[in-house]
Amino acid sequence: MKKDELLSVCRRQETLLEEARRLLSEKQRLLEQLLSGTSANEAAMQELRETNTLLSHENGELRERCAELRDSLDALERQSETRIERLNEAWRTSCATWAAEWSERWSALSTSLRTLEAASGISSSGLSDSWPASNRDASPRPSDPLADPDDCEQIVTEFVAGLMNDLEKTLTG
């Protein structure tokens, strides 16, 4: 081979070598970018793992707290039901007591009225005809003006006081 041919081959190899260096440099740059991206991805993944661990821990605590609150709510509901039952029973008892007292006092007032009518000789013919019918169930009607208003007020006042007393005892008991 001649010298010119050798120089031509050398230049060509040098060009190819330059092209290979340029390609290698480009590949090296791309590899560094990939490594940098991989490193950033690993850091982000580690951060996500740590966040996930924290959230899992918080979730466990919240589940426990939720269970405690649910138990507390159930206990409060049971207490409320018990209290309502006691109040209802106290109300029924007070109403029954009041009804018995009302009947007793109404009978006493009726007897007093009859005694007064008999003693004074007053005949309330219109009233005496309806009196046994209205007194049969021992409960007054709003149209019967036979009872003394002060006695009625006293009966109602005592009933309300007794009812309040029963309800207070039930609430504190």
Solvent accessible surface area in square Angstrom, and as a share of the most:
residue,aa,sasa,rsa
1,M,157,0.70
2,K,141,0.60
3,K,151,0.64
4,D,108,0.56
5,E,84,0.38
6,L,89,0.44
7,L,77,0.38
8,S,59,0.38
9,V,59,0.34
10,C,70,0.42
11,R,149,0.54
12,R,167,0.61
13,Q,110,0.49
14,E,115,0.52
15,T,88,0.51
16,L,107,0.53
17,L,90,0.45
18,E,95,0.42
19,E,71,0.32
20,A,52,0.40
21,R,131,0.48
22,R,136,0.50
23,L,86,0.43
24,L,124,0.61
25,S,71,0.46
26,E,66,0.30
27,K,125,0.53
28,Q,89,0.39
29,R,112,0.41
30,L,74,0.37
31,L,90,0.45
32,E,97,0.44
33,Q,103,0.46
34,L,123,0.61
35,L,110,0.55
36,S,73,0.47
37,G,33,0.32
38,T,64,0.37
39,S,67,0.43
40,A,62,0.48
41,N,99,0.51
42,E,110,0.49
43,A,64,0.50
44,A,49,0.38
45,M,100,0.45
46,Q,84,0.37
47,E,114,0.51
48,L,111,0.55
49,R,128,0.47
50,E,94,0.42
51,T,61,0.35
52,N,95,0.49
53,T,93,0.54
54,L,113,0.56
55,L,103,0.51
56,S,67,0.43
57,H,112,0.50
58,E,85,0.38
59,N,69,0.35
60,G,29,0.28
61,E,90,0.40
62,L,120,0.60
63,R,166,0.61
64,E,116,0.52
65,R,125,0.46
66,C,59,0.36
67,A,44,0.34
68,E,97,0.43
69,L,91,0.45
70,R,138,0.50
71,D,94,0.49
72,S,54,0.35
73,L,99,0.49
74,D,55,0.29
75,A,37,0.29
76,L,101,0.50
77,E,88,0.39
78,R,142,0.52
79,Q,116,0.52
80,S,54,0.35
81,E,104,0.47
82,T,66,0.39
83,R,113,0.41
84,I,98,0.50
85,E,114,0.51
86,R,86,0.31
87,L,47,0.23
88,N,66,0.34
89,E,92,0.41
90,A,11,0.09
91,W,120,0.42
92,R,135,0.49
93,T,68,0.40
94,S,5,0.03
95,C,41,0.24
96,A,63,0.49
97,T,64,0.37
98,W,78,0.27
99,A,52,0.41
100,A,64,0.49
101,E,66,0.30
102,W,29,0.10
103,S,37,0.24
104,E,127,0.57
105,R,74,0.27
106,W,2,0.01
107,S,50,0.32
108,A,57,0.44
109,L,35,0.18
110,S,1,0.01
111,T,79,0.46
112,S,56,0.36
113,L,45,0.22
114,R,109,0.40
115,T,81,0.47
116,L,119,0.59
117,E,39,0.18
118,A,84,0.65
119,A,86,0.67
120,S,68,0.44
121,G,63,0.60
122,I,111,0.56
123,S,95,0.61
124,S,23,0.15
125,S,74,0.48
126,G,58,0.56
127,L,75,0.37
128,S,53,0.34
129,D,116,0.60
130,S,58,0.37
131,W,15,0.05
132,P,72,0.45
133,A,41,0.31
134,S,3,0.02
135,N,28,0.14
136,R,189,0.69
137,D,97,0.50
138,A,20,0.16
139,S,43,0.28
140,P,39,0.24
141,R,129,0.47
142,P,147,0.93
143,S,92,0.59
144,D,31,0.16
145,P,108,0.68
146,L,33,0.16
147,A,20,0.16
148,D,67,0.35
149,P,101,0.64
150,D,101,0.52
151,D,47,0.24
152,C,34,0.20
153,E,115,0.52
154,Q,99,0.44
155,I,8,0.04
156,V,75,0.43
157,T,80,0.47
158,E,64,0.29
159,F,36,0.15
160,V,71,0.41
161,A,60,0.46
162,G,33,0.32
163,L,19,0.10
164,M,97,0.43
165,N,69,0.36
166,D,43,0.22
167,L,38,0.19
168,E,97,0.43
169,K,127,0.54
170,T,21,0.12
171,L,74,0.37
172,T,120,0.70
173,G,72,0.69
